Amino acid sequence: MPVVIVLAAGRGTRFRASGGTGSKLQADLYGKPVLTHVLAAVERSGLAVHVVHRACGDGMSDSIAEGVRATPTASGWLVLPGDLPLVSGESISRVAAALAHNPVVVPVFEGRKGHPVGFGRVCFEELAALSGEAGAVSVVRRHQAEGRVLQLKVDDAGILTDIDTLEDLQRLRGLVDVHGDRL
């Protein structure tokens, strides 16, 4: 069964530079920390989760590699940044299900690629060796060049709705609860 790797090791420098205080993942959104919304979506998906709070290196790639190495028996991995509080459990489940027939799955909403990006077991060595800031872009590109990436259409703007700045957080706070149990 795939494991969802939630990336929560970032420094949040853009958030603080925009006037935010503390960690964006601990910022209040509808009475709960942002990260709590993400973890609730993973729980609704029924998948196991591994949260990377600290990585050996400074970049997103380091966090992904750490999460993959910590879950070496998983059948695959869904990489989900901890700052996407509106992502749905259904989207997570659909990406995981698509991994049964595809080595890499990228969810797409209205033509835009989002998260979580799913990677099959065949990607273990590549993911475990990642380092730096680029995330797993190199793995996706390699499989894309081989025609082995599924772009999975989902009806979920939450795969794109991240919080990088205080303005992003305030925009989400201003939304009317039209997302059901996601908030």
Disulfide bonds with the S-S distance in Angstrom:
none
